[in-house]
Amino acid sequence: MLRKLASIRLIRDIKPIEGADSIELAYVDGWQVVVKKGEFKPEDKIIYCEIDSFLPEKPEYEFLRAGSFKTDAFGTPGFRLRTVRLRGALSQGLVLPVPENLSGSLRGRSIRGTRHQKV
C-alpha cells in the first residue's frame, strides 16, 4: 500500500534559532522544519515532505545520508525522513522549493514521496 507523504504547502512563519547563524525554523501547517537561513519566507509555496517519507537515492538528497539512508521493504535504497534535532531545534520533515515547472493552485496536492507498507 502506498501513502503520499509529500505535498505543496505554504510556509506560515519563519523564526530564528538561538545561537544558529545559518539555519532557521519554518512552520508548515503545525509542523516545524529546520531550513537554510534566507532560503524561504512566509507565504512561500514549498514542497513539504512529512516524516516517514522515503526519498530516492539522488544527489540532491545526499546531505541526508548519514542519518537517513535505508533500504525499504522492497530492496530499494533511499532516504527515510525522521524527526531530528538540529542546534536544539526539532525538525519534522523536509522543505524543498517548488520547481519552476509546477505552477498554479497546487496547495495540498500530492507529489512524489511515498511510504511503502507491507500488507
C-alpha angles and dihedrals in degrees: 000000000000124000122192111234102169125072144155110268141158127252106239099191144352122215132179123249112229111249094008118118101181106031137056139176123266119195117215119178094322096321124106121215130183110236137175110277113261096008095106139025134195114290093023114143108237142168108251116200110196125220110278091036111140111217123196122254098264132143093250090063098044091106085072095056100097096059107016112038111125142150110234127225089273095054095256115141118224146112124293112202118226137171111276139172118237117185087344094305122117114239116197108188137328131293119206131178116256110251116245092246092064111077144143127053101337101144111142095007115139118242136169118328121087140184117224116214126181113232 
